[in-house]
Amino acid sequence: MQVEAVYENGVLRPLKPLELAEHQHVIVTVTESTKSASYTQLDLTFIENLRKQLHSAASAPGLDEVRRRLSKIPGRMTDDFIAEREDR
């Protein structure tokens, strides 16, 4: 969730109501708003969804796993590279 807020008298005050339970604990990241930052709500929603996906994504396979997976592909990649260069 990303909301605009104003800092007044030592307190951050959201400019719109938040759908949070009373006394609910949250983590807040503060980014200074600038006139040149013109993200639309669609951009912000996309970025937030991407962050969630990355947070829950599995780690990338290691080199041994990549080699194991590639070994199941028939043929040789070298032949493909040579054929592609001959087409030029």
Phi, psi and omega in degrees: 000132176234127182227153174274144180216165176237141179266117181224127176051041176081010183229137172278125180243115178299145180277346177228154178299145179254142178272074180231150176285150178302133180068014178290134178275138179222165172252131184245131172250125183257124175235126182294131179280138177233160179295329183280342178283109184238053176290139174271168178299327178298317177299313183295321178295317179299314181297316180297317178296321178296318177300317180297317180296317180294323180295324183262000182287148176288158179290156180293148179293151178282175183299319179297320179293320178298315179299319180299315180293318180293330182294343180277349180277125181290155178085186181236137179295330179302317179300321179295318179297316180298315180297320180294321179290328179291335180288343184283000000 
